[in-house]
Amino acid sequence: MTLSVLVTGASGFVGSHLARALVEEGHDVRAMTRRPQRYDGAGTPVRGDVSDPESLRAALDGVDVAYYLVHSLDSKNFEEKDAEAARSFSAAAAVAGVRQIVYLGGLGDDGSDLSPHLRSRRQVESLLGSADVPVTALRAAIVVGHGGISWEITRQLVKNLPAMIAPRWVSTRTQPIALEDVVRYLVGVLDNPEAVGRVFEIGGPEVLRYEDMLRRASKAQNGRDVPIVVVPLLTPKLSSYWLSLVTDVDAATGRNLVESMATEVVVHDETIRSVVPFEPMGYNDMVRAALSERLQEGEGG
């Protein structure tokens, strides 16, 4: 059945791939963007801004399912901005008669000391359902794919540094997932009665330390291991400056991500595997796929 689907953040890392996949599935896709005249991706561009409630009315009019893939991670007051945006979107979706909101959030145990970034993701997840539109939330750790911020940090670190003096968060465990598999899950929960109103944890088949990910990415990209020396005294603030010097990630985004990297984020509930059944790819395959897409887009090196 063809559905009218709105994708927020359609020009972003996950949204651009999702919009293309939904079009290939035969759905009527609206790509919400603040600058529709510049949009050249899949779907029909519509103007909309989550910080402008009035703009959401037209964007959501007649929509069956809406994907919420936006955040303000590069802003100092991102928690406040993201909370207000989620409230506005929830209210507008309810007025428009949207049947389902699908949200991509972050892994992390509710009882743990979540970082501001992960705490904000959890708050947004809750606020999206505040106007009684059923929400399907997918919680993920690092998404590995060309153009993703977390992956770019990994790729650029091992590209630019022959050896690494690293913060203690490189010993934290995480469960990376391929961009391709995230999109498969996002498409799989669309209007799926087994998924509506539920929360799912998604991840690849391997639980790894960030140090393991850096070493394996270096072998795939450079054909060699990268020596890593952990220095516990590197604070999140210093780590973010370190990242901004070695990579092109800005300090504000880097600090928000670094604070999250101190929290273990692994899948404890694999219910999604029965709702959207397939075998996610392993870390080495994710890395090769991300590097391959980079080369295909002419961004070698």
SVG drawing of the C-alpha trace seen along z (x, -y; Angstrom):
<svg xmlns="http://www.w3.org/2000/svg" viewBox="-6 -30 58 43">
<polyline fill="none" stroke="black" stroke-width="0.4" points="0.0,0.0 1.3,-3.4 1.6,-5.8 2.2,-9.5 5.4,-9.7 7.2,-12.8 10.9,-12.6 12.4,-15.3 16.1,-15.8 15.8,-14.5 19.0,-16.1 21.0,-14.7 23.1,-11.6 20.3,-9.0 17.4,-11.0 18.8,-11.2 19.3,-7.4 15.9,-6.7 14.0,-9.0 15.6,-7.1 14.7,-3.7 11.1,-4.8 10.7,-6.1 12.0,-2.8 9.4,-1.0 6.7,-3.0 5.7,-5.5 4.8,-9.1 7.7,-10.8 7.8,-14.4 11.3,-15.6 11.0,-18.3 13.7,-20.9 14.2,-24.6 15.4,-25.3 13.3,-23.2 14.7,-25.1 18.1,-23.6 17.0,-20.1 18.1,-17.6 17.5,-14.2 14.7,-11.7 11.0,-12.6 9.2,-15.9 10.7,-18.8 8.4,-20.6 9.3,-23.6 9.3,-22.9 11.3,-23.8 10.8,-22.1 11.6,-25.4 8.8,-27.1 5.4,-25.4 3.5,-27.3 5.6,-25.7 4.8,-22.2 1.1,-22.4 1.4,-22.4 4.3,-19.9 2.3,-17.4 -1.1,-17.9 -2.3,-14.6 0.7,-12.6 0.2,-9.0 3.6,-8.5 6.3,-11.0 10.0,-10.2 11.7,-12.5 15.4,-12.6 16.5,-16.1 18.6,-17.3 20.6,-20.4 23.8,-18.7 26.0,-21.6 24.2,-24.1 25.2,-24.9 21.5,-24.8 20.6,-21.8 18.6,-20.1 16.2,-23.1 15.9,-23.5 15.3,-19.8 12.7,-19.5 10.7,-22.5 11.0,-21.2 9.7,-17.8 6.7,-19.3 5.8,-21.4 6.1,-18.5 4.0,-16.2 1.2,-18.8 1.3,-19.5 1.3,-15.7 -1.8,-15.2 -3.7,-18.0 -2.8,-16.6 -4.0,-13.2 -0.6,-11.4 -1.0,-7.7 2.6,-7.1 5.8,-8.9 9.1,-7.0 12.1,-8.4 15.7,-7.4 17.2,-7.9 20.1,-6.7 20.9,-3.6 21.7,-3.8 20.2,-2.3 17.5,-4.5 19.0,-3.8 22.5,-4.8 24.1,-8.3 23.2,-9.4 25.2,-12.1 23.3,-15.4 23.2,-14.2 21.7,-10.8 19.4,-12.3 18.1,-14.7 17.5,-11.9 15.4,-10.1 13.5,-13.3 12.7,-13.9 11.5,-10.3 9.0,-10.9 7.9,-14.4 7.1,-13.2 4.3,-11.1 3.0,-13.9 0.0,-14.6 -1.0,-10.9 0.3,-10.1 1.8,-6.6 5.6,-6.7 8.0,-4.0 11.4,-4.6 14.6,-2.9 17.5,-3.4 21.0,-3.0 24.6,-3.6 27.2,-4.6 25.9,-4.5 28.7,-3.6 28.3,-5.1 29.8,-7.7 29.0,-11.2 28.0,-10.2 29.7,-12.4 30.7,-9.5 32.1,-7.5 33.9,-10.5 35.6,-11.0 36.9,-7.4 37.9,-7.6 39.7,-10.9 41.5,-9.9 43.0,-6.8 43.8,-8.6 45.5,-11.6 47.3,-10.0 50.0,-7.3 49.8,-6.8 47.2,-8.0 47.3,-9.4 43.6,-8.8 41.2,-9.6 39.9,-6.8 36.5,-6.7 38.2,-4.6 37.8,-1.6 34.0,-2.1 31.9,0.6 29.5,-0.2 27.5,1.7 27.9,0.1 25.4,0.6 25.7,0.0 23.8,-2.8 22.2,-0.4 20.8,1.7 19.4,-1.4 17.5,-2.3 16.2,1.3 14.9,1.1 13.4,-2.3 11.6,-1.1 10.6,2.1 8.7,0.5 6.7,-1.8 3.0,-1.2 3.9,2.1 1.3,3.1 3.9,5.0 6.0,1.8 3.5,-1.0 3.9,-2.5 6.9,-0.5 10.6,-1.1 13.3,1.1 17.1,1.3 19.0,1.8 22.7,2.7 25.1,4.8 26.2,8.3 29.4,7.1 30.0,5.3 33.3,3.4 35.4,0.9 36.1,-2.3 39.7,-1.3 38.8,1.9 36.8,-0.1 39.8,-2.5 42.2,0.4 40.0,2.3 39.1,-0.9 42.8,-1.6 43.6,1.8 40.7,1.5 41.6,-2.1 45.4,-2.1 46.4,1.5 48.0,1.2 47.3,1.2 47.4,-2.1 49.2,-2.3 46.9,-3.7 48.0,-4.9 45.2,-5.8 45.7,-8.9 43.0,-9.0 43.5,-12.7 42.1,-13.9 38.7,-15.4 35.7,-15.6 36.5,-19.3 40.1,-18.6 39.1,-15.6 36.7,-17.8 39.5,-20.2 41.7,-17.3 39.0,-16.0 38.5,-19.5 42.3,-19.8 42.7,-16.4 39.3,-16.1 36.9,-18.6 34.2,-18.1 33.5,-21.4 34.3,-21.6 30.7,-21.9 29.5,-18.8 32.7,-16.9 32.2,-17.6 28.6,-16.5 29.6,-13.3 32.6,-12.7 30.4,-13.0 28.2,-10.2 31.2,-8.0 31.8,-7.6 28.5,-5.7 28.3,-2.1 25.7,-1.7 24.8,1.9 21.7,3.8 20.0,5.7 16.7,6.4 16.7,7.9 12.9,7.9 13.4,5.9 15.0,9.0 11.6,10.8 9.7,7.7 12.0,6.8 14.0,10.0 17.3,9.9 21.0,10.4 22.8,7.1 26.4,6.8 29.5,7.0 31.8,4.1 34.5,4.9 31.8,5.0 30.3,1.7 33.7,0.0 34.3,1.3 30.9,0.2 31.5,-3.3 34.9,-3.6 33.5,-2.3 30.7,-4.9 33.2,-7.6 35.3,-6.6 32.2,-6.4 31.4,-10.0 34.9,-11.0 36.2,-11.7 39.1,-9.4 42.0,-9.7"/>
</svg>
